[in-house]
Amino acid sequence: MIESGKGSDVKWGNELGFIILPFHICLHDDPLQYVRKAKKIVDRKKSSLEVVLTHLAAEVILKIIGLKAAGAIFHRMISHTTISFSNMIDPVEQVEFCGHPVVFIAPSGFGPPEDLTVNFQSYVNTMMVNLAVDEAQFPDCHELLDDFVESLRLIRGAASNFVKNHKKG
């Protein structure tokens, strides 16, 4: 059991850092082209100081002007964002809560200020996609979710074909 307190080396609480990515809408013949482009941008940004500096800025703002003002600043920033993605990696083995097996985990925020929030949650080799949408912008959210599923199937199929073709050669 992890013990909390000043004598413990364990740091408790959530740590938040974020990067702002461009969202390109275009058609590619190869579904993996989206993945390659996004990976290139994310890798470049992850090796920059953007995540560290946004985390430090958030901590400084929180400590200097307080939670309410920091929340207002964060809300204003998120309000000017078209889409937000989050991903959480969970255990690969099933867990129990009070002796009952947990079937799936799908956390999300309620009432986000942006038009679309996409949460990817992995748990026991299963991926959950959870959408929070502004119904005025996306009147048929079920179709949007179906489009996400189809896109992920296309990317998975293209990746499988890529691996098969490269194993042969």
C-alpha positions as a Markdown table, in Angstrom:
| # | Residue | x | y | z |
|---|---|---|---|---|
| 1 | Met | 0.0 | 0.0 | 0.0 |
| 2 | Ile | 1.3 | 3.5 | -0.9 |
| 3 | Glu | 1.5 | 5.8 | 2.1 |
| 4 | Ser | 0.9 | 9.4 | 1.8 |
| 5 | Gly | 2.5 | 12.2 | 3.8 |
| 6 | Lys | 5.5 | 14.5 | 3.8 |
| 7 | Gly | 7.9 | 11.6 | 4.4 |
| 8 | Ser | 6.7 | 9.8 | 1.3 |
| 9 | Asp | 8.5 | 10.1 | -2.1 |
| 10 | Val | 5.2 | 9.4 | -3.9 |
| 11 | Lys | 3.6 | 12.4 | -5.5 |
| 12 | Trp | -0.2 | 12.4 | -5.3 |
| 13 | Gly | -2.7 | 14.2 | -7.6 |
| 14 | Asn | -3.3 | 14.7 | -11.3 |
| 15 | Glu | -0.6 | 16.4 | -13.4 |
| 16 | Leu | -2.0 | 18.3 | -16.4 |
| 17 | Gly | 0.0 | 19.3 | -19.4 |
| 18 | Phe | -1.3 | 19.9 | -22.9 |
| 19 | Ile | -0.2 | 20.7 | -26.4 |
| 20 | Ile | -2.2 | 22.5 | -29.1 |
| 21 | Leu | -2.3 | 20.7 | -32.4 |
| 22 | Pro | -3.5 | 21.8 | -35.8 |
| 23 | Phe | -6.6 | 19.8 | -37.0 |
| 24 | His | -6.3 | 19.1 | -40.7 |
| 25 | Ile | -9.3 | 18.1 | -42.6 |
| 26 | Cys | -8.4 | 16.6 | -46.0 |
| 27 | Leu | -8.8 | 13.5 | -48.0 |
| 28 | His | -5.9 | 11.1 | -48.4 |
| 29 | Asp | -5.9 | 7.9 | -50.5 |
| 30 | Asp | -3.9 | 6.2 | -47.7 |
| 31 | Pro | -5.6 | 6.2 | -44.3 |
| 32 | Leu | -2.2 | 5.9 | -42.6 |
| 33 | Gln | -1.2 | 9.3 | -44.0 |
| 34 | Tyr | -3.4 | 10.9 | -41.3 |
| 35 | Val | -1.6 | 8.9 | -38.7 |
| 36 | Arg | 1.9 | 9.6 | -40.1 |
| 37 | Lys | 1.2 | 13.4 | -40.3 |
| 38 | Ala | -0.3 | 13.5 | -36.8 |
| 39 | Lys | 2.6 | 11.4 | -35.3 |
| 40 | Lys | 5.2 | 13.7 | -36.9 |
| 41 | Ile | 3.6 | 16.8 | -35.4 |
| 42 | Val | 3.0 | 15.2 | -31.9 |
| 43 | Asp | 6.5 | 13.8 | -31.8 |
| 44 | Arg | 7.9 | 17.3 | -32.6 |
| 45 | Lys | 5.7 | 18.9 | -30.0 |
| 46 | Lys | 6.4 | 16.3 | -27.3 |
| 47 | Ser | 10.2 | 16.9 | -27.7 |
| 48 | Ser | 9.6 | 20.6 | -27.3 |
| 49 | Leu | 9.1 | 22.4 | -24.0 |
| 50 | Glu | 5.4 | 23.1 | -24.7 |
| 51 | Val | 3.9 | 20.5 | -22.4 |
| 52 | Val | 6.3 | 21.4 | -19.6 |
| 53 | Leu | 5.8 | 25.1 | -19.9 |
| 54 | Thr | 2.0 | 24.9 | -20.1 |
| 55 | His | 2.1 | 22.7 | -17.0 |
| 56 | Leu | 4.3 | 25.2 | -15.1 |
| 57 | Ala | 2.3 | 28.2 | -16.3 |
| 58 | Ala | -0.9 | 26.5 | -15.0 |
| 59 | Glu | 0.7 | 25.9 | -11.7 |
| 60 | Val | 2.0 | 29.4 | -11.4 |
| 61 | Ile | -1.3 | 30.9 | -12.4 |
| 62 | Leu | -3.1 | 28.7 | -9.9 |
| 63 | Lys | -0.8 | 29.6 | -7.0 |
| 64 | Ile | -0.7 | 33.3 | -7.8 |
| 65 | Ile | -4.3 | 34.2 | -8.7 |
| 66 | Gly | -6.2 | 31.3 | -7.3 |
| 67 | Leu | -8.4 | 28.5 | -8.5 |
| 68 | Lys | -11.4 | 30.6 | -9.6 |
| 69 | Ala | -9.3 | 32.9 | -11.8 |
| 70 | Ala | -7.2 | 30.0 | -13.1 |
| 71 | Gly | -10.5 | 28.2 | -14.0 |
| 72 | Ala | -11.8 | 31.2 | -15.9 |
| 73 | Ile | -8.5 | 31.5 | -17.9 |
| 74 | Phe | -8.6 | 27.8 | -18.7 |
| 75 | His | -12.3 | 27.9 | -19.6 |
| 76 | Arg | -11.6 | 30.8 | -22.0 |
| 77 | Met | -8.7 | 29.0 | -23.6 |
| 78 | Ile | -10.8 | 25.8 | -24.1 |
| 79 | Ser | -13.8 | 27.8 | -25.3 |
| 80 | His | -11.7 | 28.9 | -28.3 |
| 81 | Thr | -10.7 | 25.3 | -29.1 |
| 82 | Thr | -12.6 | 23.4 | -31.8 |
| 83 | Ile | -12.0 | 19.9 | -30.6 |
| 84 | Ser | -10.2 | 18.3 | -27.7 |
| 85 | Phe | -8.8 | 14.8 | -27.4 |
| 86 | Ser | -7.8 | 12.9 | -24.3 |
| 87 | Asn | -6.5 | 9.4 | -23.8 |
| 88 | Met | -6.0 | 7.4 | -20.7 |
| 89 | Ile | -4.2 | 4.1 | -20.6 |
| 90 | Asp | -5.7 | 1.7 | -18.1 |
| 91 | Pro | -4.8 | -1.7 | -16.8 |
| 92 | Val | -4.5 | -4.5 | -19.3 |
| 93 | Glu | -5.9 | -6.9 | -16.7 |
| 94 | Gln | -9.4 | -6.6 | -15.4 |
| 95 | Val | -9.8 | -5.0 | -12.0 |
| 96 | Glu | -12.4 | -5.3 | -9.3 |
| 97 | Phe | -14.2 | -2.8 | -7.2 |
| 98 | Cys | -15.6 | -4.0 | -3.9 |
| 99 | Gly | -15.3 | -7.6 | -5.2 |
| 100 | His | -17.2 | -6.9 | -8.4 |
| 101 | Pro | -15.3 | -7.0 | -11.8 |
| 102 | Val | -15.2 | -3.7 | -13.6 |
| 103 | Val | -16.5 | -4.3 | -17.1 |
| 104 | Phe | -15.5 | -1.0 | -18.7 |
| 105 | Ile | -14.3 | 2.4 | -17.9 |
| 106 | Ala | -15.4 | 5.4 | -19.9 |
| 107 | Pro | -14.8 | 8.7 | -18.1 |
| 108 | Ser | -15.8 | 12.1 | -19.7 |
| 109 | Gly | -16.4 | 15.6 | -18.7 |
| 110 | Phe | -19.9 | 17.1 | -18.7 |
| 111 | Gly | -20.7 | 20.4 | -20.5 |
| 112 | Pro | -17.3 | 21.1 | -22.0 |
| 113 | Pro | -17.1 | 24.6 | -23.6 |
| 114 | Glu | -15.7 | 23.3 | -27.0 |
| 115 | Asp | -18.0 | 21.8 | -29.7 |
| 116 | Leu | -16.5 | 18.3 | -29.6 |
| 117 | Thr | -14.5 | 16.3 | -27.0 |
| 118 | Val | -13.2 | 12.9 | -27.8 |
| 119 | Asn | -12.0 | 10.6 | -25.0 |
| 120 | Phe | -10.1 | 7.5 | -25.9 |
| 121 | Gln | -10.0 | 5.0 | -23.0 |
| 122 | Ser | -8.2 | 1.6 | -23.2 |
| 123 | Tyr | -9.1 | -1.1 | -20.7 |
| 124 | Val | -8.3 | -4.9 | -21.0 |
| 125 | Asn | -7.4 | -4.7 | -24.7 |
| 126 | Thr | -10.6 | -2.8 | -25.5 |
| 127 | Met | -10.7 | 0.8 | -26.8 |
| 128 | Met | -13.7 | 3.0 | -25.8 |
| 129 | Val | -14.5 | 6.1 | -27.7 |
| 130 | Asn | -16.5 | 8.6 | -25.7 |
| 131 | Leu | -17.9 | 11.8 | -27.4 |
| 132 | Ala | -19.2 | 14.9 | -25.8 |
| 133 | Val | -20.8 | 17.0 | -28.5 |
| 134 | Asp | -22.6 | 20.3 | -28.9 |
| 135 | Glu | -25.9 | 19.2 | -30.4 |
| 136 | Ala | -26.2 | 22.5 | -32.3 |
| 137 | Gln | -23.0 | 21.7 | -34.2 |
| 138 | Phe | -23.5 | 18.0 | -34.4 |
| 139 | Pro | -27.2 | 17.2 | -34.6 |
| 140 | Asp | -26.6 | 13.4 | -35.3 |
| 141 | Cys | -23.9 | 12.5 | -32.8 |
| 142 | His | -24.5 | 8.8 | -33.4 |
| 143 | Glu | -23.5 | 9.2 | -37.1 |
| 144 | Leu | -20.3 | 11.0 | -35.9 |
| 145 | Leu | -19.4 | 8.2 | -33.6 |
| 146 | Asp | -20.1 | 5.7 | -36.5 |
| 147 | Asp | -17.7 | 7.8 | -38.6 |
| 148 | Phe | -15.0 | 7.6 | -35.9 |
| 149 | Val | -15.4 | 3.8 | -35.7 |
| 150 | Glu | -15.2 | 3.5 | -39.5 |
| 151 | Ser | -12.1 | 5.7 | -39.6 |
| 152 | Leu | -10.4 | 3.7 | -36.9 |
| 153 | Arg | -11.3 | 0.5 | -38.8 |
| 154 | Leu | -9.8 | 1.9 | -42.0 |
| 155 | Ile | -6.6 | 2.9 | -40.2 |
| 156 | Arg | -6.4 | -0.5 | -38.4 |
| 157 | Gly | -6.9 | -2.3 | -41.7 |
| 158 | Ala | -4.3 | -0.1 | -43.5 |
| 159 | Ala | -1.8 | -0.7 | -40.6 |
| 160 | Ser | -2.4 | -4.5 | -40.7 |
| 161 | Asn | -1.8 | -4.5 | -44.5 |
| 162 | Phe | 1.3 | -2.4 | -44.1 |
| 163 | Val | 2.7 | -4.9 | -41.5 |
| 164 | Lys | 1.8 | -7.9 | -43.7 |
| 165 | Asn | 3.4 | -6.4 | -46.8 |
| 166 | His | 6.6 | -5.5 | -44.9 |
| 167 | Lys | 6.9 | -8.9 | -43.3 |
| 168 | Lys | 6.9 | -10.6 | -46.7 |
| 169 | Gly | 9.6 | -8.3 | -48.1 |
